Amino acid sequence: MKFVAWFFAITVHVAAYLTRAPALAMADSSRHLDGVLGRRSLVVASLLLGAVVALAMLPFPSPFHIVRRRRLSRR
């Protein structure tokens, strides 16, 4: 039930910003507003950090792989 309420709230939030987001992104990139460099740096740093963590986790086993192996071995 909590997930349904959360999903509904997120859907309303995304729908509210769906029309404004492109204009805000273009204004942020075309004008030299205060904090643009900081925001862009944080976005790029978070994407790079996410990619590094994803690559670093590849050698470790995942519980999803274990479940799949068990199902395949039962056949």
HELIX and SHEET records of a PDB file:
HELIX    1   1 LYS A    2  LEU A   18  1                                  17    
HELIX    2   2 ALA A   21  SER A   30  1                                  10    
HELIX    3   3 VAL A   36  MET A   57  1                                  22    
HELIX    4   4 PRO A   63  ARG A   74  1                                  12    
END                                                                             
